[in-house]
């Protein structure tokens, strides 16, 4: 984990994705690039997707119970990403 000057943190990790998910990230990067009128990396597309689709944090709600973490057999992996709607 690394602290960034803007007050956020950066975590580096390796995630195995099916090619279909990589293609959807490419579509997301293309859509963002058109919107921002500059090149966008897949990293930026992932960050944007995570920021726009993450649910409200359970720990931020007082008195909320947090569900127990469960892992799939053989480790937890990302099997799919949220579908991207719209066009670039």
Buried (B, 14 or more C-beta within 10 A) or exposed (E): EEEEEEEEEEEEEEEEBEEEBEEBBEBBBBBBBEEEEEEBEEEBBBBBBEEEEEEEEEEEEEEEEEEEEEEEEEEEEEEEBEEBEEEE
